[in-house]
């Protein structure tokens, strides 16, 4: 019983840090080795990864409030996922993490851009947060269906490039327009252009490039993306 109680307190503390944006200090970021990032995830007072969780973890205090964190050795502009164990074992050089993504789900209080920014600061500290705040927008887009653009159902996302890293921030509405899911990706700065280009090519392949380039009213503006809901 005491063990279960301690586990419950531990989850509650990490969730509180994530929801409330309690500041911590970053020690591992994209560009560092898999081992360094895994060790950082285990030592981080918010993440507190177990050894078996390696580069991915899930946390929840209730089914309606949860978050995930995943570090990837593949840049977000080239694909998703991590290499197989054989690649990690046989590589002569330390395998580098290229991106880290966290996702918040809160069906009780909702997930705004402001909350995602606070979570970014709580995970990575003041220096990375300041770099994000100074970053320049590289692409604003919607991953939703064209018929949802301009409505409350449209997902809204922005890719930006800072002096240190690249960032992707996205809010994903429920069917009724309520924002209860959002995510942030921190990536190597050099991967930012390739991700923006990959997204442009995807939209072109779907026949949506004209709407993206010529119809700004049909896609979310920067002001819409950054508004707090």
N, C-alpha and C positions, 0 to 999 in steps of 0.2 A: 504493500500500500504506500509506504514512504517513497519507494522508488518511482511509482506511478505519479505520486504527488510532485516529486522533484522534476519529473519529465514534463508535467503540465506547467509548472512554474517556468521551466526553461523555454518551452514553446511560447508561453505568454510574454516573456521578456523580449524574445526575438521579434515577435509580431508587433509588440508595442514600439520597439525601435524602428521597425519598418514603417508602420502607420504614422507615427508621430514625427519622423524625420530626425531622430536623435543623432547628432553628429558623431562620427568616428573618424579614424585616420586610415587612409588607403595605404596598403603595403604591397599589393600585387595588382597589376593591371595588364591589359593587352600589350604584348611585346615581351612579356616575361614567360618563363618556361612553365610547362604543365605542372611540374612538381612544386614550383614556387606558388603558383596560383592555388593548387590544391591545399598546400599548407596554409596559405592566407585564408582560404575559405574555412578551414578547421579552426583557426585562431580568431577569426572575426567575431566580435561580440554579438553581431546581429545574425550572421549566417550560421555559425557553429556547426559546420558540416561534420558528419561522421566519416571515419576513414573509408567506409564502404561506399560513400556517396561520391567520392572523387570529384568530378567536375559538374555534377548536377544535383540539385536538391529541391525538395518540395516541403513547404511548411503551411500549417493551417491551425487556427484556433477554433474555427467552426467551419462547416461546409460552405458557408457564405462568405468567409474571409480567409484568403490564402494567398501565397505567393510562391513563385518558382525562381530559381537562379540557375543559369547554365553558361559555362565557359566553353568556347569552341576553338579548335585549332584551324578552322577554315574560315576565311573572310566572308562576311555576309553577302558580298557581291558575287561570290563564286559558288555558293552552295551552303548547306547547313549540315550539322552533325559533327562527329569526331572520328578520327581514324580508328581502325581496328587495333586490338591489343598487340598484334604482331608488328604493326608499324611502330608503335611506341616502344616495343622491346628491342627491335632491330635497328632503330635509328641511332646513328653514331653521334648525332648532335642533339642537344636538348630540343624537344618539340615545343614550339612557341604558341601560346594562346593569342589568337588574333581578334577575338571579340567576346564580350560578356553581355548576357541579356537577363534582365529580371522582369517578371510579369506580376502585377498586382491584380487581384480580384476581390472586390468588396461590394457585395450585393446589399449591404446595410446602409453604408454611408456614401457609396459611389467612389469613383476614381477620376479625379481631375488632373489636368496637366500640372497644376501646382503640387498636388500630392506626389506625382511622379518625380517632379523636380526635388521635392523634399527627400524622397527616398534615395534619389541619386546622391544627394549631399550626405545622407546618413551612411551610405555604403562606401563612398569614395573620398569624403572629406572636402575641405574648403577649396583646395587648389583645383581639383577636377571640376567641382561645382562652378567655380569662377571661370574656368576655361569654357565650360558649357554655356554659361551666361554670355560670354563674349563671342561665342561661335557664330559664324555666318551661315545663313540658310543656303543649302545647295539644291534642295528640291522639296516642294510641298505637294503631296499627292493624296489620293484616296484609294484604298485597296478594295473598296466596295464595288458593287455592281453599278454601271452607269445610271440606271434608273433610280438609284439611291442617292446620287450626288445632289447636293443642295437640300437634302432632307435631314432629319434628325437621326436617320438610320446609317448615315455615311460615316465610315471610319475615317479618321483624320490623322495624318502623319507628316512629320517633317524630318528631313535629313539635314544636319548642319555640320560644319567643319570648324574646329577650334585650332588653337596653336599646338595643342598636345594630342588631341584625339578627335575622332569623328563620333557623331551622336545621331541616333534615330529615336524619336519619341512618338508614340502612337496611342490614341485612345479609340476604343472599339465599343460602339453603342450596342445595347440590347435591341430587341425588335421594337420596343416602344420608345427608343431614343435615349433611355437612361444609360449613363456611362458607369459601368461597373467593372470594366476591364481596361487595363492599359499596360504598356510595356516600354522599356528603354533599353537600347543597345549602345554600349560603349565599344568602339572599334579602333583599330589602328588608323591613324589619319590617312595613310596612303591607300586604305581600302574605301574611303568615302567616295571618291569619284567613280570607282567601278560599281559600287552599289547603286549610286544614282543612275548611272548609265544602264545597268541591268534592269532597273525599274522602268526607265524610259523605253527600253527595248521591249519589255513585257507588255507595256501599254500599247506600243506600236503594233505588236503581234496580235493584240486583241482588237485592233482597229480603233483605238481610243486616242491616238496621238493628237488628232485634230482638236478633240475636246480639251485635252490637257494643255495644248499650246495656244489655241485660238479662242477658247471659251472660258476665261478665268472665272466667270460667274458660276460655272457649273462645278467648280472644284473648291475646296475649302481655302479661304484666305489665311494669311498668317495670323490675323487678328482672331479669326474663328478658331484656329488651332490652339492658340494660347489662352483662350478665354477659360475662366473657371466655371464649371457647372456644378 
